[in-house]
Structures are given as structure tokens and as C-alpha cells.
């Protein structure tokens, strides 16, 4: 029986076996969205007509004896910075609503469609992706399905909400400083930020060229692997990761990140890391050098590139921005070039040092967020006895790692009676296979799971 | 380099003029607050000594018209 809790692979298997039609699966997803999304705010556009037409194509392929693709009939949705043919690419903004409709789909949507998946809509996000909360002053907040008074996390907020609520088993997001990993942590999902540059960004609205990544969010590690494999460049050399998933963590040297990654968070963040580490038998710690400076470098690069990207819009339409985004981007446009260039040179230095660590370790574990999902609108939180701003500090553990483009799976630790929280499973560039193998083992052992809340 | 004498108000006023931005006075406190925070954070980077041969991270590939990276070109689906 395919329903709200079904995974990508369960859905595809049912459609491919003829147990259920893609049309039925798609209509059920559209019904769930129509019934429940008004209170959760995941979608900014539901592409019903297109979805039904695509489902009919999948069913026709089945009826004709053809191969409908590995993701046959799997409903999915994308952060609204992905081009969807016929829609303006909002990137969470009011300003982009005036853009002409995108002439074609983003490359990653085309690849998933080619694999048989069915796009059902575009998802809410923080304005221009400069956000960790999932709040949006134009389109309302995307809410956390585990507690709708709380943040989904951002900036891929709707991507977190839609997958966690069981509207669809697969969503796509973007991650510049943590925008896949943060909603994965707050919404209790598996999320993958691949190696920088691995998945095509063609047909998506940028935020920060130096740091933007795209990737999937789902409710199982194998689903992430299936989506990732389907999105690889078919003409490229990258190997699919699904065939090796069953090897789990066997033979991998796994360590916990100490130092910077072992302070400045609430106890639940470290408890989750300890739970995952214990399950994997990881007892070593490793120190990622100068992580605080790495976070600072990511901050400076992001604000400077973002400010430059949006300068003309800031000049002509400042009043149409979300005030929080506007003020940060305006300040970013005023960053002296020496600060920016020094951050890019530091990035090179830091990359080379972290690569040295991977000579002795295959996987590093770190918290994904310093806290579980805060209430929507909360502006400050207390960490280590110090009151800090929520917005900039949600990403303290994600930013130093995306700075150098490492592949990372966010894995969800459920807390009985409490909200879920994520752990980052980190590997060397190009080793998506390792982070997903570990995620799959954690899921198999029951340490990590992403159940749809009642 | 940013230091404790960094005056965010003066910097923002100067840069607004340099960039030709007519900043609504209502936005000034928010911009100045962000500029001051950015300066504080940037100091962590600018205080860190780097050797002359530490190149900036992004690389440029002449002759590569359709890089595998981003927003670029005609890569097929």
C-alpha cells in the first residue's frame, strides 16, 4: 500500500511492478497537499496538470511494456529556485515574481523526470536563500510537521516540510552554508549535500557562486542514493552509489569532530552525535583546524557575493526585499575586496589542511545544528550561557564544512517525546558513497529514522 | 583591515556613495548593524597570516567554455 509514509524506492517498486499506477500515486500526493499544506506552507505552486500528464506518460510506458525508469511514478517537489518550465523562478522573493516564466526545467528536474519521477510543485524557501529559518515575509513560513509552531529550518524550508509531512518522498533543495542540512536536522530527515560541483546547477537561481550546492532530502538513505544516482551527469565519470550501499560502515575509519564542533550547542546536539558514534563504534576524535575562521570565511564570501549579485535589485527595488535579507545584502555589497579575497585565500589554506586529515580518517561526525527547531519568530537563544542571535548561529556547524565543498549526509536522530535533530556524516570530496553507506547502516540499525509525524 | 576602530556608520555612508546607492534612512540601522557584525567576523580571517603562495580558492579555466560547474551553459539533461 503506497501512502504518506512510503519511500521513494517503495513507491517506484510498486509502480514498476504494476501494483499501483503512477496516476493513483500522483493523485494521492496532490490530495495530501491540498488537504494539509494550507496549515504547513510548504508549496508556493502545485503543478497538478503537469503532474497528472507526467503520471499518465509513466503509466503508458508501463502499459506498452517499456521501462518507466528507476524512479517511476515517484512524486517529488523542488525548492522554488529551480527553474520549472512555465513558472517564474521565485527564489523565495517577491521581486522575481515579475520574471518571465522559465522556458525549460532545471537540469536536475529533467534528469529525475527522465528517470520516471513526477514533479508536483515548487516549494517555499527563505528569500534568495539567505536564511536558516524557513521563514519568508512574502509567502509565509514553511512550518515544521513535527510541531507547526516551529521552524522548518532554511533556507530549503519547504523542502524540509514537504518531505517530513509525507506530501512527497523526495524533495530537492540547495545548500550554500547549510540550507539542506539545517532543514534536514529540524524536520528529522535524511539530506545530502554532495561534493561542490558534482550536481549541475544549470537552471537554478544562484545565491553565492563559490558555495552553492544542490541536493536531495528524503526519508531514507537509500532514497537519497537513488535520487543522487539519477541526477548524476549521464555523460560524466561519477559512479552511482546505490550498488555499494549494503557495505555499510564496514572497514571505515570513523572519528568525531572535537574542538569547535564539541562546544557552543545545546546538549541534545552532542547527545545525537554520541548516539551515532556509539552505534558506529567510533571512539576517536579529530580536530578540524581553524573551524571558527572557516565559518567566518564562509560568512564573508557569502555576504560579499550575495551583495554583488543583488546590487542592481537593491538599487532599484530595495523596498520589495524581505527587510532582513535586504539589510544583510546591502552590507554585503559594501565588503572591502581585501576581506573577501583573504577569505578566499583562507579557504585554500583550510582546504589543504582538512585534506590532510582524510589521510587518517574516512568519516567525520559532527552536529548538524546547535539546537532542535526553534519556535517560528524566535530571535535569540542561549548557548553556553550566552544569549545569541538565532538566525546567524543556526549554521555554526554547517558553514565551516560547505566552505570546502565536502560531501555530507545529514542523518536524523529521533528523540522520544522531543523534536528530532541531525548529525553530519562527512567524507572527503567525491566520497558520497561513504557518507551514504554510513547513513544506510545507521538507518538499518534503527539509530536514525525519519517517520512521518501523525 | 577591520579593527576595533572600524566605524560602520562611516563605512556604510561612504560605500553607499561609492556604489551609487540612495539608501533609505530607515534601512541604515539594519545595514550598519550587519556591517559591524561582518567586520567583526572578517577580522577572524584577516588576522590569520597566510603565505604569499596561498592562492585564492576559485580557479579559472581558460578555453573551458562549458565548465562542469554552474549556471553555465549547455550541459544536457
Interface residues (C-beta under 8 A of the other chain):
Chain A: X107 X110 X111 X114 X197 X200 X201 X202 X204 X206 X209 X210 X212 X233 X235 X236 X290 X292 X293 X296 X297 X299 X300 X303 X311 X314 X315 X318 X319 X323 X324 X326 X327 X328 X330 X331 X332 X333 X334 X335 X338 X339 X341 X342 X343 X344 X345 X346 X347 X348 X349 X351 X392
Chain B: X1 X2 X11 X12 X15 X16 X19 X20 X21 X22 X23 X24 X27 X30 X31 X32 X33 X34 X35 X37 X38 X41 X42 X44 X45 X46 X48 X50 X54 X55 X56 X57 X58 X68 X69 X70 X71 X72 X73 X75 X76 X77
